[in-house]
Amino acid sequence: MIRIGIVDDEKQERDQLKQALARFGAENGTELNVQEFDCAAVYLAAQDRDFDILYLDIDMPQMSGMELAEKIRETDQDVILIFCTNLQQFALNGY
């Protein structure tokens, strides 16, 4: 099973990503456990943060996905981080 976390303040974006992941899992016979968080603070407060992949929205209030990624890397060097944004000015920050 692949454990995936989605941290995004936009419910519609989380829902679209969850649907895409569900399709991927079904088409590839891969079991996915997807959890969603509506902000960085909720993610950081979670007791269980053992994920294989994290999708982080770059543009979130209070703490951006880039800032959250820095905090995550302090304790977890292995999780795969994927940055999501629909704003061109933030796209290069993910690289």
Biopython code that builds the backbone (N, CA, C, O; Angstrom):
import numpy as np
from Bio.PDB.StructureBuilder import StructureBuilder

atoms = [
    (1, "MET", "N", (0.846, -1.171, 0.000)),
    (1, "MET", "CA", (0.000, 0.000, 0.000)),
    (1, "MET", "C", (0.897, 1.242, 0.000)),
    (1, "MET", "O", (1.902, 1.307, 0.708)),
    (2, "ILE", "N", (0.509, 2.207, -0.801)),
    (2, "ILE", "CA", (1.217, 3.483, -0.863)),
    (2, "ILE", "C", (0.418, 4.510, -0.062)),
    (2, "ILE", "O", (-0.767, 4.724, -0.314)),
    (3, "ARG", "N", (1.082, 5.138, 0.903)),
    (3, "ARG", "CA", (0.435, 6.148, 1.740)),
    (3, "ARG", "C", (0.716, 7.526, 1.162)),
    (3, "ARG", "O", (1.868, 7.924, 0.992)),
    (4, "ILE", "N", (-0.356, 8.243, 0.863)),
    (4, "ILE", "CA", (-0.249, 9.545, 0.205)),
    (4, "ILE", "C", (-0.969, 10.601, 1.044)),
    (4, "ILE", "O", (-2.081, 10.377, 1.522)),
    (5, "GLY", "N", (-0.323, 11.747, 1.215)),
    (5, "GLY", "CA", (-0.933, 12.882, 1.892)),
    (5, "GLY", "C", (-1.093, 14.033, 0.918)),
    (5, "GLY", "O", (-0.223, 14.286, 0.085)),
    (6, "ILE", "N", (-2.206, 14.719, 1.032)),
    (6, "ILE", "CA", (-2.479, 15.901, 0.208)),
    (6, "ILE", "C", (-2.673, 17.076, 1.156)),
    (6, "ILE", "O", (-3.568, 17.054, 2.002)),
    (7, "VAL", "N", (-1.835, 18.106, 1.017)),
    (7, "VAL", "CA", (-1.955, 19.306, 1.840)),
    (7, "VAL", "C", (-2.292, 20.463, 0.902)),
    (7, "VAL", "O", (-1.438, 20.953, 0.163)),
    (8, "ASP", "N", (-3.549, 20.885, 0.947)),
    (8, "ASP", "CA", (-4.028, 21.936, 0.044)),
    (8, "ASP", "C", (-5.217, 22.618, 0.705)),
    (8, "ASP", "O", (-6.101, 21.946, 1.237)),
    (9, "ASP", "N", (-5.247, 23.938, 0.676)),
    (9, "ASP", "CA", (-6.335, 24.675, 1.309)),
    (9, "ASP", "C", (-7.610, 24.705, 0.470)),
    (9, "ASP", "O", (-8.660, 25.117, 0.963)),
    (10, "GLU", "N", (-7.534, 24.276, -0.781)),
    (10, "GLU", "CA", (-8.690, 24.282, -1.683)),
    (10, "GLU", "C", (-9.308, 22.881, -1.757)),
    (10, "GLU", "O", (-8.697, 21.956, -2.291)),
    (11, "LYS", "N", (-10.524, 22.733, -1.217)),
    (11, "LYS", "CA", (-11.188, 21.420, -1.216)),
    (11, "LYS", "C", (-11.361, 20.873, -2.624)),
    (11, "LYS", "O", (-11.160, 19.680, -2.849)),
    (12, "GLN", "N", (-11.729, 21.718, -3.566)),
    (12, "GLN", "CA", (-11.929, 21.266, -4.941)),
    (12, "GLN", "C", (-10.631, 20.677, -5.510)),
    (12, "GLN", "O", (-10.669, 19.666, -6.211)),
    (13, "GLU", "N", (-9.507, 21.290, -5.220)),
    (13, "GLU", "CA", (-8.222, 20.778, -5.698)),
    (13, "GLU", "C", (-7.892, 19.441, -5.042)),
    (13, "GLU", "O", (-7.401, 18.527, -5.705)),
    (14, "ARG", "N", (-8.159, 19.326, -3.746)),
    (14, "ARG", "CA", (-7.923, 18.051, -3.049)),
    (14, "ARG", "C", (-8.795, 16.964, -3.657)),
    (14, "ARG", "O", (-8.329, 15.850, -3.898)),
    (15, "ASP", "N", (-10.062, 17.287, -3.904)),
    (15, "ASP", "CA", (-10.989, 16.303, -4.472)),
    (15, "ASP", "C", (-10.542, 15.856, -5.861)),
    (15, "ASP", "O", (-10.599, 14.665, -6.168)),
    (16, "GLN", "N", (-10.100, 16.784, -6.705)),
    (16, "GLN", "CA", (-9.638, 16.421, -8.049)),
    (16, "GLN", "C", (-8.419, 15.509, -7.982)),
    (16, "GLN", "O", (-8.322, 14.533, -8.725)),
    (17, "LEU", "N", (-7.504, 15.831, -7.098)),
    (17, "LEU", "CA", (-6.310, 15.008, -6.962)),
    (17, "LEU", "C", (-6.658, 13.621, -6.419)),
    (17, "LEU", "O", (-6.113, 12.618, -6.881)),
    (18, "LYS", "N", (-7.562, 13.563, -5.442)),
    (18, "LYS", "CA", (-7.998, 12.264, -4.918)),
    (18, "LYS", "C", (-8.637, 11.415, -6.010)),
    (18, "LYS", "O", (-8.398, 10.209, -6.074)),
    (19, "GLN", "N", (-9.446, 12.028, -6.868)),
    (19, "GLN", "CA", (-10.072, 11.290, -7.965)),
    (19, "GLN", "C", (-9.025, 10.770, -8.937)),
    (19, "GLN", "O", (-9.109, 9.622, -9.372)),
    (20, "ALA", "N", (-8.044, 11.588, -9.283)),
    (20, "ALA", "CA", (-6.985, 11.166, -10.193)),
    (20, "ALA", "C", (-6.177, 10.020, -9.580)),
    (20, "ALA", "O", (-5.827, 9.066, -10.275)),
    (21, "LEU", "N", (-5.886, 10.110, -8.299)),
    (21, "LEU", "CA", (-5.152, 9.041, -7.632)),
    (21, "LEU", "C", (-5.978, 7.753, -7.573)),
    (21, "LEU", "O", (-5.436, 6.662, -7.748)),
    (22, "ALA", "N", (-7.276, 7.874, -7.329)),
    (22, "ALA", "CA", (-8.148, 6.690, -7.306)),
    (22, "ALA", "C", (-8.159, 6.009, -8.668)),
    (22, "ALA", "O", (-8.109, 4.782, -8.747)),
    (23, "ARG", "N", (-8.223, 6.797, -9.745)),
    (23, "ARG", "CA", (-8.165, 6.228, -11.100)),
    (23, "ARG", "C", (-6.838, 5.520, -11.326)),
    (23, "ARG", "O", (-6.800, 4.409, -11.855)),
    (24, "PHE", "N", (-5.749, 6.170, -10.922)),
    (24, "PHE", "CA", (-4.437, 5.561, -11.086)),
    (24, "PHE", "C", (-4.367, 4.222, -10.345)),
    (24, "PHE", "O", (-3.918, 3.220, -10.901)),
    (25, "GLY", "N", (-4.810, 4.216, -9.101)),
    (25, "GLY", "CA", (-4.786, 2.993, -8.306)),
    (25, "GLY", "C", (-5.602, 1.884, -8.939)),
    (25, "GLY", "O", (-5.156, 0.738, -9.001)),
    (26, "ALA", "N", (-6.804, 2.221, -9.414)),
    (26, "ALA", "CA", (-7.680, 1.224, -10.039)),
    (26, "ALA", "C", (-7.084, 0.696, -11.341)),
    (26, "ALA", "O", (-7.127, -0.506, -11.602)),
    (27, "GLU", "N", (-6.532, 1.582, -12.152)),
    (27, "GLU", "CA", (-5.975, 1.178, -13.446)),
    (27, "GLU", "C", (-4.702, 0.352, -13.305)),
    (27, "GLU", "O", (-4.367, -0.436, -14.189)),
    (28, "ASN", "N", (-3.994, 0.533, -12.195)),
    (28, "ASN", "CA", (-2.712, -0.143, -12.020)),
    (28, "ASN", "C", (-2.729, -1.214, -10.931)),
    (28, "ASN", "O", (-1.695, -1.795, -10.601)),
    (29, "GLY", "N", (-3.897, -1.465, -10.384)),
    (29, "GLY", "CA", (-4.004, -2.480, -9.335)),
    (29, "GLY", "C", (-3.151, -2.156, -8.119)),
    (29, "GLY", "O", (-2.572, -3.048, -7.499)),
    (30, "THR", "N", (-3.078, -0.882, -7.787)),
    (30, "THR", "CA", (-2.249, -0.416, -6.679)),
    (30, "THR", "C", (-3.143, 0.106, -5.570)),
    (30, "THR", "O", (-4.016, 0.940, -5.808)),
    (31, "GLU", "N", (-2.925, -0.383, -4.365)),
    (31, "GLU", "CA", (-3.707, 0.072, -3.226)),
    (31, "GLU", "C", (-3.105, 1.369, -2.689)),
    (31, "GLU", "O", (-1.922, 1.427, -2.355)),
    (32, "LEU", "N", (-3.933, 2.398, -2.612)),
    (32, "LEU", "CA", (-3.511, 3.701, -2.123)),
    (32, "LEU", "C", (-4.314, 4.076, -0.889)),
    (32, "LEU", "O", (-5.529, 3.882, -0.843)),
    (33, "ASN", "N", (-3.636, 4.608, 0.097)),
    (33, "ASN", "CA", (-4.299, 5.165, 1.272)),
    (33, "ASN", "C", (-4.044, 6.665, 1.213)),
    (33, "ASN", "O", (-2.918, 7.109, 1.438)),
    (34, "VAL", "N", (-5.075, 7.448, 0.914)),
    (34, "VAL", "CA", (-4.932, 8.889, 0.713)),
    (34, "VAL", "C", (-5.579, 9.632, 1.877)),
    (34, "VAL", "O", (-6.745, 9.410, 2.202)),
    (35, "GLN", "N", (-4.799, 10.519, 2.499)),
    (35, "GLN", "CA", (-5.303, 11.382, 3.557)),
    (35, "GLN", "C", (-5.157, 12.823, 3.097)),
    (35, "GLN", "O", (-4.211, 13.169, 2.390)),
    (36, "GLU", "N", (-6.096, 13.651, 3.502)),
    (36, "GLU", "CA", (-6.030, 15.051, 3.096)),
    (36, "GLU", "C", (-6.004, 15.972, 4.302)),
    (36, "GLU", "O", (-6.565, 15.677, 5.357)),
    (37, "PHE", "N", (-5.330, 17.103, 4.109)),
    (37, "PHE", "CA", (-5.169, 18.119, 5.136)),
    (37, "PHE", "C", (-5.441, 19.467, 4.490)),
    (37, "PHE", "O", (-4.962, 19.734, 3.387)),
    (38, "ASP", "N", (-6.208, 20.326, 5.169)),
    (38, "ASP", "CA", (-6.595, 21.591, 4.545)),
    (38, "ASP", "C", (-5.628, 22.737, 4.818)),
    (38, "ASP", "O", (-5.854, 23.854, 4.353)),
    (39, "CYS", "N", (-4.563, 22.482, 5.560)),
    (39, "CYS", "CA", (-3.517, 23.492, 5.759)),
    (39, "CYS", "C", (-2.288, 22.828, 6.370)),
    (39, "CYS", "O", (-2.347, 21.695, 6.848)),
    (40, "ALA", "N", (-1.188, 23.550, 6.344)),
    (40, "ALA", "CA", (0.065, 23.019, 6.874)),
    (40, "ALA", "C", (-0.036, 22.736, 8.366)),
    (40, "ALA", "O", (0.500, 21.737, 8.846)),
    (41, "ALA", "N", (-0.715, 23.603, 9.101)),
    (41, "ALA", "CA", (-0.825, 23.432, 10.552)),
    (41, "ALA", "C", (-1.546, 22.133, 10.911)),
    (41, "ALA", "O", (-1.146, 21.433, 11.842)),
    (42, "VAL", "N", (-2.597, 21.816, 10.176)),
    (42, "VAL", "CA", (-3.330, 20.567, 10.435)),
    (42, "VAL", "C", (-2.427, 19.367, 10.143)),
    (42, "VAL", "O", (-2.426, 18.390, 10.893)),
    (43, "TYR", "N", (-1.663, 19.443, 9.057)),
    (43, "TYR", "CA", (-0.732, 18.361, 8.751)),
    (43, "TYR", "C", (0.292, 18.211, 9.875)),
    (43, "TYR", "O", (0.535, 17.102, 10.350)),
    (44, "LEU", "N", (0.891, 19.319, 10.298)),
    (44, "LEU", "CA", (1.926, 19.265, 11.325)),
    (44, "LEU", "C", (1.389, 18.772, 12.668)),
    (44, "LEU", "O", (2.136, 18.189, 13.453)),
    (45, "ALA", "N", (0.112, 18.996, 12.938)),
    (45, "ALA", "CA", (-0.500, 18.553, 14.193)),
    (45, "ALA", "C", (-0.917, 17.084, 14.164)),
    (45, "ALA", "O", (-1.229, 16.510, 15.207)),
    (46, "ALA", "N", (-0.925, 16.482, 12.996)),
    (46, "ALA", "CA", (-1.361, 15.087, 12.865)),
    (46, "ALA", "C", (-0.400, 14.159, 13.605)),
    (46, "ALA", "O", (0.817, 14.343, 13.562)),
    (47, "GLN", "N", (-0.960, 13.169, 14.278)),
    (47, "GLN", "CA", (-0.148, 12.191, 14.997)),
    (47, "GLN", "C", (0.615, 11.274, 14.047)),
    (47, "GLN", "O", (1.784, 10.960, 14.273)),
    (48, "ASP", "N", (-0.056, 10.852, 12.990)),
    (48, "ASP", "CA", (0.541, 9.907, 12.036)),
    (48, "ASP", "C", (0.875, 10.651, 10.753)),
    (48, "ASP", "O", (-0.013, 10.993, 9.971)),
    (49, "ARG", "N", (2.161, 10.897, 10.544)),
    (49, "ARG", "CA", (2.608, 11.592, 9.344)),
    (49, "ARG", "C", (3.601, 10.718, 8.570)),
    (49, "ARG", "O", (4.563, 11.221, 7.989)),
    (50, "ASP", "N", (3.359, 9.432, 8.571)),
    (50, "ASP", "CA", (4.243, 8.492, 7.885)),
    (50, "ASP", "C", (3.716, 8.261, 6.467)),
    (50, "ASP", "O", (2.920, 7.350, 6.238)),
    (51, "PHE", "N", (4.161, 9.089, 5.519)),
    (51, "PHE", "CA", (3.684, 9.013, 4.142)),
    (51, "PHE", "C", (4.821, 8.631, 3.208)),
    (51, "PHE", "O", (5.992, 8.892, 3.484)),
    (52, "ASP", "N", (4.450, 8.013, 2.106)),
    (52, "ASP", "CA", (5.404, 7.717, 1.046)),
    (52, "ASP", "C", (5.518, 8.906, 0.095)),
    (52, "ASP", "O", (6.596, 9.211, -0.415)),
    (53, "ILE", "N", (4.381, 9.574, -0.134)),
    (53, "ILE", "CA", (4.309, 10.702, -1.063)),
    (53, "ILE", "C", (3.458, 11.793, -0.424)),
    (53, "ILE", "O", (2.424, 11.513, 0.183)),
    (54, "LEU", "N", (3.907, 13.042, -0.567)),
    (54, "LEU", "CA", (3.112, 14.190, -0.126)),
    (54, "LEU", "C", (2.946, 15.158, -1.288)),
    (54, "LEU", "O", (3.919, 15.551, -1.933)),
    (55, "TYR", "N", (1.709, 15.532, -1.542)),
    (55, "TYR", "CA", (1.392, 16.577, -2.511)),
    (55, "TYR", "C", (1.178, 17.853, -1.710)),
    (55, "TYR", "O", (0.309, 17.900, -0.839)),
    (56, "LEU", "N", (1.964, 18.887, -1.996)),
    (56, "LEU", "CA", (1.896, 20.137, -1.248)),
    (56, "LEU", "C", (1.504, 21.275, -2.173)),
    (56, "LEU", "O", (2.151, 21.512, -3.193)),
    (57, "ASP", "N", (0.445, 21.974, -1.811)),
    (57, "ASP", "CA", (0.079, 23.195, -2.522)),
    (57, "ASP", "C", (1.094, 24.262, -2.139)),
    (57, "ASP", "O", (1.360, 24.464, -0.954)),
    (58, "ILE", "N", (1.654, 24.937, -3.109)),
    (58, "ILE", "CA", (2.655, 25.960, -2.816)),
    (58, "ILE", "C", (2.016, 27.188, -2.185)),
    (58, "ILE", "O", (2.568, 27.745, -1.237)),
    (59, "ASP", "N", (0.867, 27.621, -2.686)),
    (59, "ASP", "CA", (0.243, 28.867, -2.248)),
    (59, "ASP", "C", (-0.870, 28.585, -1.244)),
    (59, "ASP", "O", (-2.018, 28.346, -1.620)),
    (60, "MET", "N", (-0.507, 28.618, 0.054)),
    (60, "MET", "CA", (-1.486, 28.433, 1.128)),
    (60, "MET", "C", (-1.302, 29.550, 2.140)),
    (60, "MET", "O", (-0.194, 30.064, 2.294)),
    (61, "PRO", "N", (-2.367, 29.935, 2.833)),
    (61, "PRO", "CA", (-2.234, 30.974, 3.868)),
    (61, "PRO", "C", (-1.434, 30.454, 5.072)),
    (61, "PRO", "O", (-1.306, 29.245, 5.262)),
    (62, "GLN", "N", (-0.915, 31.350, 5.856)),
    (62, "GLN", "CA", (-0.120, 31.089, 7.055)),
    (62, "GLN", "C", (1.236, 30.437, 6.733)),
    (62, "GLN", "O", (2.275, 31.016, 7.048)),
    (63, "MET", "N", (1.249, 29.267, 6.124)),
    (63, "MET", "CA", (2.503, 28.596, 5.793)),
    (63, "MET", "C", (2.391, 28.006, 4.394)),
    (63, "MET", "O", (1.499, 27.203, 4.119)),
    (64, "SER", "N", (3.293, 28.406, 3.519)),
    (64, "SER", "CA", (3.267, 27.907, 2.139)),
    (64, "SER", "C", (3.742, 26.458, 2.085)),
    (64, "SER", "O", (4.332, 25.943, 3.035)),
    (65, "GLY", "N", (3.478, 25.829, 0.977)),
    (65, "GLY", "CA", (3.961, 24.471, 0.764)),
    (65, "GLY", "C", (5.478, 24.394, 0.775)),
    (65, "GLY", "O", (6.042, 23.387, 1.202)),
    (66, "MET", "N", (6.149, 25.446, 0.311)),
    (66, "MET", "CA", (7.610, 25.478, 0.327)),
    (66, "MET", "C", (8.134, 25.531, 1.767)),
    (66, "MET", "O", (9.101, 24.850, 2.107)),
    (67, "GLU", "N", (7.493, 26.340, 2.600)),
    (67, "GLU", "CA", (7.893, 26.411, 4.012)),
    (67, "GLU", "C", (7.613, 25.084, 4.710)),
    (67, "GLU", "O", (8.419, 24.618, 5.515)),
    (68, "LEU", "N", (6.471, 24.480, 4.399)),
    (68, "LEU", "CA", (6.142, 23.191, 4.980)),
    (68, "LEU", "C", (7.167, 22.143, 4.558)),
    (68, "LEU", "O", (7.580, 21.320, 5.375)),
    (69, "ALA", "N", (7.575, 22.163, 3.310)),
    (69, "ALA", "CA", (8.574, 21.202, 2.825)),
    (69, "ALA", "C", (9.873, 21.320, 3.622)),
    (69, "ALA", "O", (10.493, 20.308, 3.948)),
    (70, "GLU", "N", (10.285, 22.540, 3.934)),
    (70, "GLU", "CA", (11.497, 22.730, 4.735)),
    (70, "GLU", "C", (11.355, 22.087, 6.106)),
    (70, "GLU", "O", (12.282, 21.442, 6.595)),
    (71, "LYS", "N", (10.183, 22.267, 6.730)),
    (71, "LYS", "CA", (9.940, 21.647, 8.040)),
    (71, "LYS", "C", (9.932, 20.122, 7.937)),
    (71, "LYS", "O", (10.488, 19.432, 8.792)),
    (72, "ILE", "N", (9.300, 19.603, 6.888)),
    (72, "ILE", "CA", (9.238, 18.155, 6.707)),
    (72, "ILE", "C", (10.645, 17.581, 6.563)),
    (72, "ILE", "O", (10.956, 16.547, 7.154)),
    (73, "ARG", "N", (11.488, 18.236, 5.791)),
    (73, "ARG", "CA", (12.845, 17.740, 5.540)),
    (73, "ARG", "C", (13.717, 17.733, 6.796)),
    (73, "ARG", "O", (14.733, 17.039, 6.834)),
    (74, "GLU", "N", (13.340, 18.489, 7.816)),
    (74, "GLU", "CA", (14.081, 18.467, 9.072)),
    (74, "GLU", "C", (14.006, 17.102, 9.738)),
    (74, "GLU", "O", (14.927, 16.705, 10.451)),
    (75, "THR", "N", (12.911, 16.381, 9.507)),
    (75, "THR", "CA", (12.710, 15.091, 10.179)),
    (75, "THR", "C", (12.512, 13.921, 9.226)),
    (75, "THR", "O", (12.596, 12.768, 9.651)),
    (76, "ASP", "N", (12.253, 14.183, 7.956)),
    (76, "ASP", "CA", (11.975, 13.102, 7.003)),
    (76, "ASP", "C", (12.652, 13.398, 5.671)),
    (76, "ASP", "O", (12.210, 14.259, 4.911)),
    (77, "GLN", "N", (13.714, 12.680, 5.407)),
    (77, "GLN", "CA", (14.458, 12.856, 4.164)),
    (77, "GLN", "C", (13.955, 11.937, 3.053)),
    (77, "GLN", "O", (14.364, 12.081, 1.901)),
    (78, "ASP", "N", (13.075, 10.997, 3.385)),
    (78, "ASP", "CA", (12.685, 9.964, 2.429)),
    (78, "ASP", "C", (11.373, 10.212, 1.699)),
    (78, "ASP", "O", (11.200, 9.734, 0.578)),
    (79, "VAL", "N", (10.455, 10.938, 2.299)),
    (79, "VAL", "CA", (9.157, 11.144, 1.673)),
    (79, "VAL", "C", (9.331, 11.882, 0.347)),
    (79, "VAL", "O", (10.126, 12.817, 0.244)),
    (80, "ILE", "N", (8.589, 11.457, -0.647)),
    (80, "ILE", "CA", (8.607, 12.128, -1.952)),
    (80, "ILE", "C", (7.681, 13.336, -1.862)),
    (80, "ILE", "O", (6.513, 13.205, -1.496)),
    (81, "LEU", "N", (8.207, 14.511, -2.198)),
    (81, "LEU", "CA", (7.421, 15.743, -2.164)),
    (81, "LEU", "C", (7.090, 16.163, -3.591)),
    (81, "LEU", "O", (7.969, 16.262, -4.447)),
    (82, "ILE", "N", (5.802, 16.407, -3.830)),
    (82, "ILE", "CA", (5.333, 16.881, -5.123)),
    (82, "ILE", "C", (4.595, 18.190, -4.878)),
    (82, "ILE", "O", (3.625, 18.242, -4.121)),
    (83, "PHE", "N", (5.071, 19.244, -5.530)),
    (83, "PHE", "CA", (4.458, 20.555, -5.354)),
    (83, "PHE", "C", (3.381, 20.777, -6.402)),
    (83, "PHE", "O", (3.548, 20.447, -7.576)),
    (84, "CYS", "N", (2.267, 21.347, -5.944)),
    (84, "CYS", "CA", (1.139, 21.630, -6.826)),
    (84, "CYS", "C", (0.853, 23.127, -6.792)),
    (84, "CYS", "O", (0.864, 23.748, -5.729)),
    (85, "THR", "N", (0.603, 23.686, -7.939)),
    (85, "THR", "CA", (0.191, 25.084, -8.011)),
    (85, "THR", "C", (-0.468, 25.336, -9.354)),
    (85, "THR", "O", (-0.154, 24.677, -10.345)),
    (86, "ASN", "N", (-1.368, 26.279, -9.378)),
    (86, "ASN", "CA", (-1.953, 26.697, -10.648)),
    (86, "ASN", "C", (-1.534, 28.133, -10.964)),
    (86, "ASN", "O", (-2.062, 28.755, -11.885)),
    (87, "LEU", "N", (-0.585, 28.647, -10.193)),
    (87, "LEU", "CA", (-0.105, 30.008, -10.390)),
    (87, "LEU", "C", (1.296, 29.970, -10.989)),
    (87, "LEU", "O", (2.219, 29.406, -10.402)),
    (88, "GLN", "N", (1.441, 30.565, -12.141)),
    (88, "GLN", "CA", (2.696, 30.521, -12.876)),
    (88, "GLN", "C", (3.879, 31.050, -12.060)),
    (88, "GLN", "O", (4.981, 30.510, -12.147)),
    (89, "GLN", "N", (3.656, 32.101, -11.273)),
    (89, "GLN", "CA", (4.753, 32.703, -10.554)),
    (89, "GLN", "C", (5.338, 31.770, -9.482)),
    (89, "GLN", "O", (6.464, 31.982, -9.032)),
    (90, "PHE", "N", (4.581, 30.738, -9.069)),
    (90, "PHE", "CA", (5.086, 29.803, -8.068)),
    (90, "PHE", "C", (5.657, 28.531, -8.695)),
    (90, "PHE", "O", (6.325, 27.757, -8.009)),
    (91, "ALA", "N", (5.412, 28.309, -9.954)),
    (91, "ALA", "CA", (5.809, 27.047, -10.596)),
    (91, "ALA", "C", (7.310, 26.799, -10.487)),
    (91, "ALA", "O", (7.723, 25.677, -10.194)),
    (92, "LEU", "N", (8.124, 27.805, -10.711)),
    (92, "LEU", "CA", (9.577, 27.606, -10.658)),
    (92, "LEU", "C", (10.086, 27.336, -9.252)),
    (92, "LEU", "O", (11.128, 26.703, -9.088)),
    (93, "ASN", "N", (9.371, 27.804, -8.234)),
    (93, "ASN", "CA", (9.798, 27.575, -6.847)),
    (93, "ASN", "C", (9.853, 26.090, -6.520)),
    (93, "ASN", "O", (10.651, 25.677, -5.678)),
    (94, "GLY", "N", (9.026, 25.282, -7.164)),
    (94, "GLY", "CA", (8.995, 23.847, -6.883)),
    (94, "GLY", "C", (10.224, 23.107, -7.360)),
    (94, "GLY", "O", (10.447, 21.954, -6.991)),
    (95, "TYR", "N", (11.031, 23.775, -8.189)),
    (95, "TYR", "CA", (12.232, 23.130, -8.693)),
    (95, "TYR", "C", (13.442, 23.599, -7.928)),
    (95, "TYR", "O", (14.558, 23.163, -8.210)),
]
sb = StructureBuilder()
sb.init_structure("model")
sb.init_model(0)
sb.init_chain("A")
sb.init_seg("    ")
for serial, (resi, resn, name, xyz) in enumerate(atoms, 1):
    if name == "N":
        sb.init_residue(resn, " ", resi, " ")
    sb.init_atom(name, np.array(xyz, "f"), 0.0, 1.0, " ", f" {name:<3s}", serial, name[0])
structure = sb.get_structure()
